[in-house]
Amino acid sequence: MTQDEAKGEIVAERGAPREKKLNFFARIALFIRQVFAELRKVVTPTRQELIKFTAVVLGFVVVMMAIVYGLDVLFVWITTAVFGVPGTAGA
């Protein structure tokens, strides 16, 4: 194992022999260290970025709702045209 100079991460060398498996508590400690390393990489969006991202998501949801609603209306119209409206056959 070597440490990547640019990012400080521990990476395996190519062709290096595998190390023996860590015990349960060492694996938990390694996992927690890796979680904290990943959390340090998180970038919190600015207020304007957050508003922009929220608007994009809400806009996408509205567009998808409109598409689903349009398909629903289309399928109801096709079903009614093919099978007719129940209860009006003998009237």
C-alpha positions, 0 to 999 in steps of 0.5 A: 500500500502506498499513499497517494501524494495528491489526495492523501489516500491509501491505494494499492500498488499494482502487482503488490501482494495482498495483505491479510484480512483485518480483524472486525474492529480494524475494519470498522476503524478503517471504515470510519476513517474512510467515511471522514475522508469522504466527508471532508470532500463534500462541498456545501452549495451556496444559497444561490446554487441551492435555490437554482438546484431546487428550482431545476428539480421542481421544474423536472418534477412538474414536467414529468407530472404533466407527461404522466397526466397526459399519458393517463388522459390519452390511455383513458380516451383510447380505452373508452373509444375501444371498449365504450362507456359502461352502462350506455350500451342498452340505453 
